[in-house]
């Protein structure tokens, strides 16, 4: 298992199944986000997917200046992983890479056009329905470097304080020790890592 990090990053960023779940945004559950974590040596790769409603309180495509500002603010916050996921300063973690964006099912529908050209009326009705029921999802990816990873005995999720509509994160983690799944809830926002690194 010496290539856990490479495997984890590959799984997180290019797995067709994860990509497919991103394209089908309508299948997500409000209040529940997904977090994938891969840990190897000093490196931690993290991938977060959260419904737009959890992060900004709405899932339609932002059009008003107020909504666009809310999205911009959320992306700025999501770009700071050490503010979202609190790790002991003794672990000496720093951010190597951080990226956050908003995705909508409208963007993905453009790549899925497979209707026949002679079905314009039906396609137009479909487009109108999509505009009214568009879903958005925030996606953020991070790579951290922790000089003393043994000191990382837990992660406290300030994420829930920063995003009041978020209720739960379903966490999948892989490390040198093995693979784990957790449900981190607003009421108990701490992940115990003892024996898992």
N, C-alpha and C positions, 0 to 999 in steps of 0.2 A: 504493500500500500504506500510505496514511497512517492507516488505521483498523485496523491490525493488532491493537492491544490489544482494541478493542471486538469485532472478529471473533474473536480468541482466547478472550475471556471467553465470548462467545456459544457458540462451539464447545465449550468446556470445560464450561459449566454447563447448556446447554439443547439440545445436539445430540441428536436422537432416537436416532441410532445409538449414541452414548455412553450414553444413558439405557437403551437396550435391553441393552447389554452389562452395565450395572450390575444390571439385573433378572435376568440369567442368570448368577448368581454361580457356578453349578456348572461353568461353562466355563473358569474361571481355572486357571492352573498354579501349583502350590505352589512357593514360592521366587522367583516372578517377579511383580513389580508393574508398574504402568503409571504413567507420569508425563507429563503434557502441560504444555508451557510456551509462553506467548505473551509476547513482549517487544516493546514499542513505547515509544520515548522513554525516560523514566525509570521506566516502569511494567512490572512483571513479574507475570503471572497464572500460577499453578501449580495443577494438579489432580493429586492422587495417589490411586490405587486399589491396595490391597494385600490379598492373602488373609489371613484371620484367622490362619492357621497361621504366616505370616511374621512377624506382629507380636506375637502372644501365645502362639503354640505350639499353638493348637487352633482348630477351626472350628465346633464346636457352640455353641449358644446358652449363654452363661454363666449358671449357676444358683447355684453355690456361692459363698460370700463370697470365697474365694480367687480364683476365676475373675473375679468381678465387679470385684475390686480390680485384677487384671491388666488388664482392659479399661479401667478408669478411669485407671490409670497410663499406659497406651498412648495414650489420647485426650489426656491432658495433654502428653505428649511430642510427639505429632503436632501439637499446637496451637502449637508453637514452631519455625516453619520455618527460622529462622536457626541453630538448633541441629542441624537435620537436614541442611541444605544450606549448607556453609560457603563464604562469599563473602568476598573480600578486604575488610578494613575500609576501604580506600581508596575502594571503590565507594559507601560511605556509604548502605547500604541499611537501611530500616526497614520494619516490618510495618504495613501499613494495615488488612488484614483477615486473619483466620485462623479456620478452623472445621474441626473433625474430628468424625467420628461413626462408629459401627459399624452396618453394614447386614447384614440376614440375608435369605436367600431366602424365609423364612417371611413376612416383611413384604410382599414383592413378590407372593407367591402369593395373598394376600388380595385384591389388585387384579386378579387374573387368573381369577376364578371364572367359568367359562363352561360348566360341566357341567350337564346337565339335572337337574332336581330328582328325577326318578325313578331316578337312578343312585346313591342314597345309599351302598349297600354298596361299590361300586367307589370312590366318592369317599373313604369312610372308610379304605379300604385305602391309598389314595394319601396321605392325611393321616398315617397311621401311618408310611409309608415316609419322608415328608418330615421327620418329627420325628427319625427315626434318622439321616438323612443331611443334616441342615441344614448349610448353608454360610454363613459370615460373611465380610464384607469390610470393611476400613477405608477410609473415603473422607475425604480432607482437601483443602480448597481454600484458597488463599492469594493475596493481592495485596500485592506489595512495591513500595516506592518507592525508587529508587536515584539519589541526587543526582549521582553520577559513574559512570554505567554503563560508560563506556569503561575503567574500572579493573577491571571484572569479566572477567578473562581466563580464569577457570576456576571450576568449582564442585567442591568436594570433598564426597563423600557420607558424612557421619558417620552417616547413616541405617543403614548396614550395621553400624556399631559398636553402635548403640542397639538394633538388632533382629537378633540373631544368626542367626535362621532365614531371613532374607532373603538371596537369592543374586544377584538381578539386578533391574534396573529397565529396562524398555523405555521409552525417552524419545522423545517427538515434540515438536519445537520449531519455532515459527514466529517470525520476526523480520523487520525491514525488509530484511534480506539475502535471506531465502528460508525454505524449510521443510527441516528436517533430522530424521533419525532416528538414534538411538544405542542401543547396549546397554551399560549401565553395570553392571559385575560387581564382586562383593565383592573379587576379587583386584586389580582396577584401578579404585578408586572415585573417579575424577576425570574430569570432563567438560571438555575443552579448548574454550574459546569464541572463541579468536582467529580473526578473519575471519568470525564467525557473527553478529555484532551490528551 
